[in-house]
């Protein structure tokens, strides 16, 4: 009896071709290209009969190609995964850059507060400088300018609305720190990766596996230790306001992820087959920042804040420009690009390197002291972020069909 093609394919994994061939011989050609048979079965006829089988599924969380019968055939080809792996590495790097950029905010804010401005004026000028930088970055790129001209009104309105929601995050945060210690508000704020992870279970690409959720727990514990102790007798209203910070920021992140193209079960990169966000970061960043600044301008004008340059102290300008460039323009666009590549939940987890940057800058430039508990917390944050990268990559969980 002549062996079936499924038996031949199963035998290919074990190297027992001769036991299945009643006549003819096998030349030993690479399994990826298919066996070359001579004699009664010609190479052409085998390829024609084998055509339905040769469309195989690459499961990138395993080291083997599997045929439809579930048998192992050969190791995966690194070349077939290199493009997706590179995009994932870039997404991780962008998430880290975003966290570092956000971490510079408190350093710049110290000089602004020292010059006599309050948080409303700080935010108004912060987003103004971020607006200028974002639009300059867009205008120097011909492709981004062409994409902007093709942007429809509906998408533009959604981007403006998404940018306006960022004001809620900033306002709740700074309103809370007027009533409660900054360390307590930071502790409440850094619950946002967990909130994003929960919302992504229904609205985006969620964490998969115990290792990913375990790394999230490690990062949150590390953030608590890094921020330090909490003073007793805090304002209960301030705590209630501060508790809204992670929720407000998580909602903004999910909205930004949807604008990038993330949907339930798929990142933006998956849906675009590696082409990135539906609206590129330069265009999305400039339009969203326009919505952010317009909303903040209305609030600042109603509060009669100093919106004329001559009303702003000279000592505040370096801090205002720095916080607008690094902690707004670069941070927001880098995070948006990271979300498009690896998903909102994963990007939020990686961006928790921010407390480490805040502490490092405080020790270096502000003369702050670092306790052993904070060192332990910083190490836990790093360990948690590294553990998250050893979990099954977000992009790799999707089975990709290839002709081999």
N, C-alpha and C positions, 0 to 999 in steps of 0.2 A: 504494500500500500504506500502511495506517495504521501510524504509528510505534508501537513498543511502549512500555510505561511505563518500562522500563529505559533506553531511548534518550532519552525525555523527561527523566528524572532526570539522565542523564549530560549532556544538553544544558543543563540548568539551571545546572550549574557553569560553563559557558562562555558563557551568555547567548544561545544560538542557538535560541531557541524557534521562531522563524518558519520555520526550515528544516525543522521536523518537523511542522508543522501544515498539512495539506492543505486544511482549511477551518476557519473560526472564527478567533478572535483571542485574544491574551493581554493581561490587564488590568494586569500588572506588580505583582501583590500580593507581599507578603514571602515569601521562600522558606521561612521557618520555618513559616508558616501553610499553605503549599502554593500552587501556581499556580491562578489563577482563569481558567477557560476559558469562552468564550461561543460560541454557534453550535451546531454539531452535537454537541459534547461539553458537557454541562451541568456546572456546578460540583459538583453532588451526585454525578453519575455518576463524575466523575474522582476525587472523594474516596473513593467506595466502591471503585473499582478500585485506587486507590493505597494503601488501608488497610494491606496487608501490608508495603508499602515504608516507610511513615511511622514504623515502629518502628525507630528508628536508635540506633546505639551511639555514645555520647560517649566518646571516648578523651581523657582530660584531660591526657595528656602531649603532645597535639598541639593546634594552634590551629584545627582544623576538625572539623565533623561529617562522618562518613562514612556513606554508605548501604551496603546489602548488596553492591552491585557494586564497592565500594571507591572511589567517586568523591567528590571534595570537593564539599560543597554550600554551606555558609555558615559564618562564624566562630561560635565557641562563645558562649553567652550567659553573661556574668559572673554574672548573678543565680542561674543554676543551680548554680554552684560556690561561691558565697559562704559557705554554711553549712559545707561541708566544709573550705574554706580557713580559716575562722575557728577551727574545732576544731583544725586542724593548727597554726595560730599559737599557740593556747593550749597545745597539747601541747609545742611547742618552748619556750615561756616557762616552763612548769612544770619541764621538764628543766633549764633554766638556773637556776631558783630552787632546785631540789634541789642542784645543784652548789655554788651560793653558800652554801646553808645548811650543807652538809657541810663546806665550807671554813672555817667558823667554829670547828669542833671543836678544832683545835690551839691556838687562842688561849685558849679556855676551859680546855682541859686543862692549860695552863701554870700557871694559878693554882691548880688542884686539886692538881697534883703539888707545887707549892710549899708547899701547906698540910700536906703529909705523907701524903696518900692514895696508894695504888698503883692499878694499872690495873683490878684486879678490883673494888675499891670504887667506882672511877670509873664503870665500866660498870653496876654494880648501881644506883647512884643516878641515873645518866643515864637508864636505861630506866624507872626509877620515875617520874621527872618527865615523861618522854615518855608514859608510860601515863596519868597524870592529865590531861595536856593533850589527848591523843587521845580519851579518854572524855568530857571536858567538851565538846569540839568536836562529838562525836556527839550528846550529850544536848540541845544547844541547837537541833538541827535536827529538826523533827517528821518529815520524810520519812525521815531516817536512822533515827530510833527505830522507825518502822513497818517499815522494811526489816530491822532487827535482829530484831524479833519473828518475822519470817517466815523467818529463816535456819535451815536444817535442820542436823541434827547432823553430817552428813557434811561439808558445806561448812565448818562451824565447826571441825571437827577438822583439815581441810586448812589453814585459815587459821592455826590455832594452831601446826601443824607448820611452816608456812612461816616464821612469826615466830621459832620456835625455831632454825631453820637460820641466822638472822642472827648468832646467838651464835658460830657457827663462824668466820664472817668476822672479827668483832671480836676473838675470842680469839687466832686465828692471827696477826693483825696486831700486837697488843700483845705477844704472846709473842716475836715476831720482833725487835721493836725493843729488847728487852732484851739481845739478842745482837749485832745488827748496827746500823749507823748508820740513822737515820730516813730519810735521803735514799735509801739503797739499798732499804729496804723500800717507800718511796713509788714508786721506780722499778719494783719488782716488782709492786706493787699496780696501777699504772696500765696494766698489760697487760690489765686486765679487759674494756675495750671490744672488743678483738680476740677474746677468748675468747667473749664474748657473741655477737659477729658469727658466729663459727664454729658455736656451738651453735644459733643461730637458723636456720642453713641447714637443719637437720633438725627443730627443735623449735618454731620461731616464724616471724616474718616477717623474711626476710633482706634484706641489702643487695642492690640490683639495679644493675648497671652499673659500669663502670670508675671513674666519677667518685666514686661513694659509697665504694668500697674505697680509692681514692686519697686521699680526704679522711681516712679512718681512719688511713692511713699517715702523713699529714702531722701529724695530732693526736698520734699516738704519738711521733713524732720530737720534736715541740714539747714534749711532757710530759717526755721524757728531758732535754732541754736546760734546761727550767724548773726541774727538781728539782736540777740542779747536779752537781758532781763526786762521786765515790765514793772513800772512803778505802781504802787497801790493807791487806791482811792481815785480812780479815773472817772471822768465824766461819762455817765451812762448814755447821754444823747450823742456824745462824740463817738462812742463805741458803735451805736446804732448807725450813725452816718458812715463811719469807717467800714462797717460790715457790708455796705453797698458797693464798695470799691471793686472787689474781685468780680462781683456779678456784672457791674457796668463794663469793666474791662473785658470780661469774657464775651459779653454780647457784642462789643465792638470787634473783637477778634473773629467771632463767627461771621459777622456781617462782612468783614474784609475778606475772609476766606471764601464766602459765597461770591463776592465780586471777582475774586481770582479764578473761580470756577470749581471750587470744591463742592461736592455733593455727597449725600449719604453713601458710604462705602467706597468712595473714590476721591483721590486728591485731584487737584487741578491738572497736575502733570499726567496722571493716568487718563483723564478724560481727553486731554489734548494730544495723547500719545507722545509725550516728551517735548512738546512745544512750549510748555510753561503756562502762565496765567492767560485767561481770556482777554484781560486788559493788562497791558504790560506795566511793570512797576513805575517807570517814569511818568506815564500818562495817568495811571491810577493815583500815584502819589501826589502829583500836582493838582488834580481835580479834587481829591479828598481833602488836601490841605487847604484848598480854597474854601470848602465848606466849613472846615474847622475854624479858619481865621475869621470868616464872615460872622459866624455865630459868636465867637469870642469878642469880636469888635462891637457887636450890638450890646453884649453884656457889659463890656468895659465902658462904652459910651453912656449907658444907663447909670452906671455907678460913678460917672464923672472922673474916670481915671486919667492919668497923663498920657494922652495919645498923640500929642504934638512933640516932636523931637526936642524942642527947646525946653520942655517941661521935665525932661528926663535928666537926672544927674549924670555927669560925664563918667563917674566911677562905675555906673551900672552898665554902660555899653558893652564892654568886653564880655561880661557874664551873659547879657541878653543875646548877643550874637552867638556865643559858644553854645548856650542851651538850645538855641534855635537850629543851629547847624547839626550838632551831634545828637542831642537828646530829642530831636523832633524830625528833621528832614532825613538824616541818615538812618536813624533808628526805625522810623515808620516804614520807609521804603525797603530797608533790608528785611524787616519782619514780614512785610507783604510778599516779597520774593521768596522768602523761606517757606511761608505757608503754602505758596503755590507748588513748591517742589515736594515737601514732606508732610504737609497737612498741618492744621491748626494745633492739634493736640501735641504733636511731636515738637513743633516750633516753639510752643509755649513752654514746654519742659526744658528745652535747650536754653531759652532766654533767661532762665532762672540763675544764670551766672551773674546777673546784675548785682545782687548783694555782695558778691565777691569783689566786684569792681568798686562799688561804693566804699567798702571797707579799705581796700588797697589805696584808693585815692585819699581817703580820710587820714590814713596813717602817714602817707607820703607828704601831702600838702597841708593838712590841717592839724597835724600833730596829735591825732587821736591815738589812743592806746588799744591794742588788740589783746583780748583775753584768750585763755586756753580754750574756753568753751566756744568762742567764735572761730578759732582755728579748727576745732573738731567739726563745727557746722560747715565751714568752707570745704573741708575734705569730703564730708558726706554729700554736699551738693555736686562736687566734681565726680565722685563715685557714682552717684545716681544718674548723672548725665551720661557717663561712659557706659553704664549698664544699659541704658535705653538704646544705645547704639549697637549693643551686642544682641538685642532682641531682633526678631525678624524684621527687616526693613519694610517700611510702608509700601514702597513701590514694588517690592519683590513678591508681595503676597498675591499679586494678580497673576494668574496663569497667562502666559503669552504663547500663542500658537505660531510656530515657525516651520517652514519647509526645510528639512535637513537632508 
